[in-house]
């Protein structure tokens, strides 16, 4: 009743308030209930691999100050030299809903290129690109030019090194790649490189595209 308890950042004064275990519960800004199911957002730095264990490189899991890390799963992996939004959870069903090809969950990347981006590339990506080693065109993708050398690319697939291969097919080379968005979920701009936080219940449920 004194307003000292928050659930996912909201002050709760009713003693019969229901929670399901996915929330962050704080008493005077100190966590008192560990989430039984974890949903984490990480701002991945360069040099970390998207794996639970690696004998040669640090992993995104190494950045987490969590107990029982072995149960965590990486939702949509990023290359070692790619930065940005990585989701981590121990909810396998939620992971599958996002990453399964049938879900067509959109991902948006901020891309820096070696050469100027042509308008022909915009049209090419919109109609689909034949990647090296593939037999089918990629699904239509949205390329929004920021300047001559930078753009935002939104794709609905997750082929191996897809963004880099798409620009290679267009005769260009990616020199920096940063994931900004998965589904409806934007990377929290307050998270510095290497930092992470728990998702709110609204973010967990709201990630999926309408």
C-alpha positions, 0 to 999 in steps of 0.5 A: 500500500505504500507504493514500494512494490513494482511489477515490470516497472508499474507500482502495484498497491493491490495485494491481490495482483496476479503474476505468472512468473514472467514479471520483474518484481521489485521491492524498493527497487531491489529484485525479490522474485527471479523470473521463472521464465527469462526473456532477455534483450542484449546489445551484442558487441563485436567479437562475441559469438552467438553460442552457449559455449565456444573454445576460442571466442567469448560468447553472448552468454558470457555477458550475462549475470544470470544463474543457470545459464545452461538452460538459455537459448539464443533467439536468432543468432548474429555473426561474430562481427555483427552487433545489435539486438540479440534475444535470449530465453529459456522459453523454447516455444517462444524461441520457435515462434520467432525463428521458425521459417513459417513465422516470417518474423521480420528483422531490421538491420542498419548496414554500412557498405563499402561502395555507394548503394544504387537505386537498382539495389532497392528494386532488386531486393524488393523483387528478390535476389538469387544468392550464391549457392541457392536455387530460389530467390529471397523473399521480397525485402525492404531497403531504405537508404539513409545515405549513399553508404548506409541503409536499413534492410528489413528481411523476413528470412534467416538464411546463413549470412543472408544480408552480406550475401544479398549485398554481395549479389548486388555487387557491394560489400557489407563492412558493418552490420547492426541489428536494430529490430526483431518483429515489433521489438526495437533494441533499447537505445539506453543499453550500451554495447554488452548490456542487457535487460529483461523484457517486459510482459508487453514486449514478450507478447508484442514482438510478433508482427500483426 
